[in-house]
Amino acid sequence: MKFAQKWGEGKVKQPLVCELDLTRIQGNGDFPCPNCGVTISPEDETEIVYRILETKVKSQALEELVIQRNKCASQIRLIGFPIPEMDNL
């Protein structure tokens, strides 16, 4: 017995994965989601719009952050974080 399969049925939709270099954006760090266009703000700590999936730290400085939009499931790899200056004491 054969079963007909509808378009998209049984397939898992892969989330959009992209990279964003923070040194290339202007302003206070807000940027639109590349998939759905919702503004993502670094000031938002509620996890309503996005959640943090992964952080990478090198020499006590944030090197990379992977976030995921809660609604469209896009994953965004953020790079280009400012390197904190060390005061010479």
C-alpha positions, 0 to 999 in steps of 0.5 A, spaced: 500 500 500 502 506 498 501 513 501 501 520 498 505 525 501 503 532 501 508 538 499 512 539 505 509 534 510 514 530 514 520 534 512 523 538 518 524 546 516 531 548 517 532 555 521 535 560 517 542 561 520 546 567 519 552 571 521 552 578 523 559 582 524 557 588 530 563 592 527 558 593 521 552 596 524 551 603 526 547 606 532 546 602 539 547 595 537 539 594 534 539 590 528 533 587 524 532 579 524 534 577 517 528 572 516 522 576 519 525 583 520 523 584 527 528 589 531 533 585 536 536 589 541 542 588 546 538 591 551 532 586 551 534 581 557 526 578 557 528 573 552 521 574 549 524 576 542 530 571 542 534 567 547 542 566 547 544 559 545 551 559 545 557 564 548 564 564 546 569 567 550 577 568 549 581 571 554 575 574 558 572 577 552 566 576 549 568 573 542 561 570 539 554 570 541 549 565 538 542 567 539 535 564 536 529 568 534 523 565 538 518 566 533 521 564 526 527 560 529 532 564 525 539 563 528 544 569 528 551 568 530 554 575 532 561 577 532 565 583 532 564 585 539 568 590 542 575 588 546 575 591 553 581 595 554 585 593 560 588 599 564 595 598 566 596 599 573 
